[in-house]
Amino acid sequence: GSTNAFAPASPTRSISSSLNAVSKKDTYQITLLPGDGIGPEIMSACKEVLGTLQKKCGFELEMTDALIGGAAIDAKNDPFPDESLEQCRNSDSVLLSCIGGYKWDSNPRELRPESGLLKMRKEMGLFANLRPAKVLPQLINASTLKKEIVEGVDVMCVRELTGDVYFGTPKGIDVVDGERVGYNNMIYRESEIERIARVAGDVASKRGGKLCSVDKANVLDVSQLWRDVVTDIITKEFSDVELSHMYVDNAAMQLIRWPKQFDTIVTGNIFGDILSDEASMLVGSLGMLPSASIGESGPGVFEPCHGSAPDIAGEDKANPLALILSAAMMLRYDLDRAEEAALLETAVEAVLDEGLRTADIKQEGDGCKLVGCIEMGQAVAAQLEKIEVPVEV
């Protein structure tokens, strides 16, 4: 079999650590949020794949649907109803498809699908966002960068999600001396930096053992505190992790110039918003990229980086692979099932090796077979069936 391109590089410490919401068990409660647009289609493909995985590996995922986004607005006039929140909180992990669509774009802010997402992150305390950008050999031509630059790229972006200039106060637009003045406050508390540094240290130690913290400490006081606290936590608690620092403007350039220098990146909310999007375009195919949002305790939320693509909803054209890979992240980071995560990722690669492509990753003259969402899901399930699992002695 091929080496698993998704698996983290050789871990430098045991896999079950502070990141896992629950320790390994036979039965897990999973909340599924199918959401809007192509969401229900990719969720149904993913469920089939997870069904095959649990049969093969002898554990059980008890999956229950809940409402979020436009679907929740239509049914309950609330983008994230309290019963959905309650169900998410009481589960071991949450798998989310995607939300939003033209239909709700002109709604007032509190009745927009996106407000449901923000409420979920806030209420569930999801302060860390993990976005891997991994270039798959089968899809290397999807990148806009030269092959020799992106070949073998495997970057994990750890972004702080609940602080920084996006949430800081005071904020507003006032009139001062007869003209309008707009202002926001870029602010971090020490405790907020410590906890994201711990997540990043943990993630880096399970990957290549290299962590780059990105800030603007040459100009911003808040960044100087960020740099001091990150340095403190990583040197004291993660002695096996090699820490470096980079200013955000340079990091933006280096990601394009020589992305292979990065293993794990940790940064604040606004810098992370921009850099994680930039890193994802190294790959060139958003339909392949998973993400995770996790808190200090309780379940995390795992979702693809792509949107709800309402223009192709219901046409069986969507790519379910990003959601399937998000489910693999869920197994690895929330359910203490690293081996099963690796199996799922190997099956996704095998399907690409087989030459199957959904429309978003199909390229002219690639000699590959165009398939729909349902068929792609079935193909991943079929590959899972085939893979030999090492028997535990």
PEKA-V370110 format. One record per helix or strand. SS is the DSSP state (hx for helix, st for strand). FROM is the first residue (numbers start at 1). LEN is the number of residues. If there is no record, write none. Layout:
# PEKA-V370110
SS&FROM&LEN / SS&FROM&LEN
This chain:
# PEKA-V370110
st&27&9 / hx&39&19 / st&60&6 / hx&70&7 / hx&82&8 / st&93&6 / hx&102&3 / hx&109&3 / hx&113&11 / st&128&7 / hx&137&6 / hx&147&4 / st&154&7 / hx&164&3 / st&172&5 / st&179&5 / hx&190&17 / st&210&6 / hx&221&17 / st&242&6 / hx&248&10 / hx&259&3 / st&264&4 / hx&269&15 / hx&286&3 / st&290&5 / st&301&4 / hx&310&3 / hx&321&13 / hx&338&16 / st&356&2 / hx&359&3 / st&369&2 / hx&373&14
